[in-house]
Amino acid sequence: NLACICDHISDIIDPDQEEEGVLEPMANASRQVRVPVLTMAQYEALIEARVAVEGHAAYLAAIRINEAGLKEFAGANKRLLQATQREDHEGTMQANQEVHFSIYRLRDRRSCCN
């Protein structure tokens, strides 16, 4: 789950990143950080990295998927398509997250996303 992922990330965050403006501590929040507003160049670099990582995760999910996993992914993808067609921004964002996290879970059942 997200709390598990955040705990793992917090263990590896370099304290210097806060000083360099890479991460900003959130007011009134313990152990939470946020990414500051990005320039277009920074955003494009982030997307390039994300595409590579998620593409590999999707490949691993595809070669390891079972029938239950396929149903999970298909359901999440169907909800994403339906929300997009309805032009439901909030529903689209939620369903998009479901699709991505189903890929992560299917990638490796031993991960902390289970």
N, C-alpha and C positions, 0 to 999 in steps of 0.2 A: 504494500500500500504506500501511499504518498509519504506518510510519516516515516516509514522505514527507509525510503529513498532519501528523504531529507536528513535523517540521522546519518546515513552513510556519506552523503555529500558534505555535511557539516564536519565530518572527521577529516576530510581532505581539502577543505577550503584553505587556501593560503592567506594568512592574516594580512599580508602585503596587498592582496587584491582589494581590500577595503580602502587602503591608502591610495591605490592607483585608480580608484573610481570604477573598478570592474564590478564590484558588488557594493551595495549600500545597506547598512543595517536599517531595519524598520523601527520606527518609533513605537514604543510601548509593546514590543514583541520580543520574546526571548528566543534566541537561536534562529531568528528568521532574517533573511536578507532578500533584497530584490535587485534585479538588474536595472540599471539606470536607462533612461531613454537613449536609444542607439542612433548613430548616424546611418545613412543608407548603406555606406560601405561596410560598417560593422554588421548590420542586419544581413546583408548579402553573404558575408563570410560565415555568419552563424547558420544561415540556411544551407549553404554548401556543406558544412560539417554535419548538420542534422540529416540531410538527404543521404549522405554516405552511411551514417550510423543506422538510420532507420531502414535503409535499403538492405543492409546486411541483416538486421534483425528480422525483416520480412522474409528474407531468404531462409534463415534458420527456422523461422516459424513454419514456412511452407514445407520444408523437408521433414519436420517433426510433427506436423499436425495430425490429430486423430479426428474421428467423426464428431465427438463432442466439441472439440476446439473449432472445427469447421463451422458447426452450428453457431457457436459463440460469435465467431468473426462475421459470419453471414448476417446474423441478427443485428450486430452493431453497424455493419455497413448499410443494411436496409434502413435502419433508423437515421443514419446520416443522410442517405439519399432522400428520404421522405422529408426530413427537416429542411434540407436544402431546397427542395421543390416548393415547400410551403413558405420559403423565405423567412424561416424562423431562426433568427440569428442565435439566440440563446440555445435553442434545441440543437442547432448545427454545431455549435461549439462543444456542447456536452457530448453529442454523438461522435464528433471527431475525436474527442479525448477517449471515448470508449473504444473506437477503432484502434487508436495507437496503443492503448494499454492492453488490448486483447492481443495485439502483435507481440508486445513485450512478454506477456504471460505465456504465449504459445512458443516463443523463442526458446525459453528455458524454464521448465517447471520448477527448477531449483532456485530460481531468482527470488528476490524479496518482493516481487510484484504479485506473488501468489496470494 
